[in-house]
Amino acid sequence: MAGTRRRPGSHRRPLAFSAVAVALAGLLVLSFRLVPGSPLQPTAATRTNVGGERSTAKPTDRNARPRPAPSPSLEPLPFQAQDLDDLDLKGWYAWSVLDKRTGKIIGSANMGETSTTASLIKSWVVADYLRRSAESGKTPSDAKLADATMIIRDSDNTRAQEFYKSVGGANSIKRLITMCGLTDSKVADDGGWSRTLLSPRDTARLGLCIDDGRAAGPKWTKWLLNEMRLVRGSGDFGIRKAFPAAERKKIAIKNGWIDRQEEKEYHVNCLAVGDTWTMGVMVRSPFSLGGWEYGMNACEKITEALLRPAT
């Protein structure tokens, strides 16, 4: 009995169907791998980099990242606070230094006590006159500027009194206290400029007020500071004398000195404005110690003692 004959190739059809099924299954798995969040999605550890190689880099350590460079620290002031008891100075004295960059003030324990300013206050009187002139739209005449020069450089009393009256007398000192943020100072009982009461701390603040333009205004600040650098003759003593000669010409000053018959004392005061600092020193000495020179030398001696050693 003859068997049933199969058509040629009929036994290969099941194999073909199996291959197609396997291919479709592979495509389906691949599509699931590409779906975000799929459990079949490749992890970071199995992904390849741009070059086709598996990444072997470790996770970034945030602590190992470069950090911004810190801001450069400020150069120290040329002064350092210290006890001056070993200077063997008689009478009363006090000092204060203000850092123009930070506003920080250092000084003696009594830097808030006041003394009469004498001619030191002329720096404010001239500044007040110049600023008010500019605010009113006026420019001082050449003659007035020459008077201002003599008040600052030569400490001319007669011209200082004329300027003081022109800016309102005691009202000018009230403006000083308000505008410059003084905390210890007072108008003199008699309203005169010479007996204005300033502390060394407020003297340093006055120096900052002149330096930053509040006192004389933007138009005249540079002019005033230059005049204060050119103080000459008997008024050139004190703080800047403690510095090397090459540095002195850069330091603006205004000093005051007077004999107070009522108190039987000499009052000597020193104001200086440096590149990064302002300073006030005030001295009261009894007549028995000698003349103004005692206080003048004391201003220099105090400053010298506070200066950092040269490096």
SVG drawing of the C-alpha trace seen along z (x, -y; Angstrom):
<svg xmlns="http://www.w3.org/2000/svg" viewBox="-2 -138 64 140">
<polyline fill="none" stroke="black" stroke-width="0.4" points="0.0,0.0 1.5,-3.2 2.0,-6.0 0.7,-9.5 3.2,-11.8 4.1,-15.2 4.5,-18.2 8.0,-19.3 9.0,-21.8 5.9,-21.5 7.9,-20.4 9.7,-23.8 6.6,-26.0 6.5,-25.5 10.2,-26.5 9.5,-29.8 6.6,-30.7 8.8,-30.1 11.5,-32.4 9.0,-35.2 7.6,-34.8 11.0,-35.0 11.8,-38.2 8.5,-39.8 9.2,-38.9 12.7,-40.5 11.2,-43.7 8.6,-43.8 11.3,-43.4 13.4,-46.2 10.4,-48.5 9.8,-47.9 13.5,-48.7 13.0,-52.1 9.9,-53.0 10.8,-55.5 10.4,-53.7 10.3,-50.2 12.0,-47.6 13.8,-46.5 15.3,-50.0 19.1,-49.9 20.6,-51.4 23.3,-54.0 25.9,-51.3 25.0,-49.5 24.7,-52.5 27.6,-53.2 29.4,-56.5 29.7,-58.4 32.7,-56.3 30.8,-53.1 32.5,-51.9 30.9,-51.3 31.4,-54.2 33.6,-53.3 33.5,-56.8 32.5,-57.0 29.6,-59.2 30.7,-62.8 31.7,-63.7 30.3,-67.2 32.9,-67.9 35.6,-67.3 34.3,-70.0 36.5,-73.1 35.3,-75.8 35.4,-79.6 38.6,-81.1 38.0,-83.1 38.0,-86.9 41.5,-88.2 41.9,-89.3 42.3,-93.0 45.8,-94.3 46.1,-95.1 46.1,-98.7 49.5,-100.2 48.2,-100.5 47.6,-97.9 45.7,-98.5 47.8,-98.2 48.3,-99.6 50.3,-102.9 50.8,-103.1 54.6,-102.7 54.8,-106.0 55.0,-107.9 52.8,-110.7 51.3,-113.1 47.8,-114.7 44.9,-113.3 45.2,-111.7 43.1,-109.5 43.3,-108.1 41.1,-106.4 41.7,-104.8 38.9,-104.1 39.3,-101.6 37.9,-103.3 37.2,-100.0 35.1,-98.4 34.1,-101.2 35.7,-99.4 37.0,-101.6 39.8,-100.8 41.0,-103.1 41.9,-103.8 39.4,-103.0 38.5,-106.7 38.2,-107.4 34.6,-108.6 35.6,-111.4 35.6,-114.9 38.0,-117.8 37.9,-121.2 39.0,-121.1 40.8,-124.4 41.8,-124.8 41.1,-121.1 37.5,-122.0 38.5,-124.4 38.6,-121.4 34.8,-121.0 34.1,-124.8 35.8,-125.0 34.1,-121.8 30.7,-123.1 31.3,-126.4 32.4,-124.7 29.5,-122.1 26.9,-124.7 28.2,-127.0 28.0,-124.1 24.5,-123.2 23.3,-126.8 24.8,-126.8 27.6,-129.2 31.3,-128.9 33.6,-130.6 35.7,-133.4 39.4,-133.1 39.7,-135.4 37.5,-133.1 39.4,-130.0 42.6,-131.8 41.1,-132.5 40.2,-128.8 43.7,-127.8 45.1,-130.0 42.6,-128.6 43.7,-125.0 47.4,-125.3 48.2,-128.2 45.3,-127.9 44.3,-131.6 41.9,-132.4 40.5,-135.7 39.4,-134.1 38.2,-131.0 35.8,-133.2 34.5,-134.9 33.8,-131.5 32.2,-130.2 29.7,-133.1 28.9,-132.7 27.9,-129.0 25.6,-129.8 28.0,-129.5 26.8,-126.8 24.3,-125.5 27.3,-124.4 28.5,-122.2 25.0,-120.8 25.2,-119.8 28.6,-118.2 27.2,-116.0 24.2,-114.9 25.9,-114.6 29.0,-112.8 27.2,-110.5 29.1,-111.8 28.0,-110.3 30.0,-112.0 30.4,-115.6 28.7,-118.8 28.3,-122.4 30.3,-124.7 28.3,-126.5 29.4,-129.9 28.8,-128.7 32.4,-129.4 34.2,-127.1 37.3,-126.8 35.5,-125.3 33.5,-122.7 33.7,-119.4 34.9,-116.4 36.1,-113.0 39.0,-111.1 36.5,-108.6 34.4,-111.4 37.5,-113.0 38.3,-109.8 34.7,-109.9 35.1,-113.5 38.1,-112.4 36.0,-109.7 33.3,-112.3 35.8,-114.5 37.4,-111.7 34.2,-110.1 32.7,-113.4 29.9,-114.0 31.6,-117.0 32.7,-119.1 30.5,-117.5 31.6,-115.8 32.9,-119.0 35.3,-120.1 36.4,-117.0 39.5,-116.4 40.5,-120.1 40.1,-120.1 42.1,-116.8 44.9,-118.3 44.9,-121.4 45.1,-119.3 48.1,-117.5 49.8,-120.8 49.5,-122.0 52.7,-123.8 54.6,-125.7 53.6,-125.4 50.5,-123.4 52.5,-120.5 53.1,-118.2 51.7,-115.1 50.3,-111.9 52.0,-112.0 55.4,-112.9 55.5,-109.3 55.5,-108.0 58.5,-107.7 59.2,-110.9 58.0,-109.4 54.6,-108.6 53.9,-111.9 53.1,-113.9 50.2,-111.4 48.6,-112.0 46.0,-114.8 46.0,-116.5 44.4,-119.3 45.7,-120.0 44.6,-122.3 46.5,-123.8 45.5,-126.4 46.2,-127.4 43.1,-127.3 43.6,-129.8 40.5,-128.8 41.5,-125.2 45.3,-126.0 45.9,-123.5 47.2,-123.2 44.8,-121.4 46.4,-119.8 44.5,-117.8 45.5,-115.9 43.4,-114.6 44.9,-112.6 43.5,-110.9 45.5,-108.1 44.9,-105.8 42.9,-103.2 42.4,-104.9 41.6,-108.0 42.9,-108.8 42.2,-111.2 44.5,-112.0 43.7,-114.4 45.9,-115.6 45.4,-117.9 48.5,-118.8 48.8,-121.2 50.8,-124.3 53.5,-122.9 54.6,-120.5 55.6,-123.2 54.0,-124.7 52.1,-123.4 55.2,-121.3 54.4,-118.8 51.1,-117.9 52.4,-118.1 55.2,-115.6 52.7,-113.5 50.5,-113.1 53.5,-111.9 54.7,-109.7 51.3,-108.0 51.0,-107.4 54.6,-106.0 53.8,-103.5 50.7,-102.2 52.4,-101.6 53.0,-98.0 56.7,-97.1 58.1,-97.5 58.3,-94.3"/>
</svg>
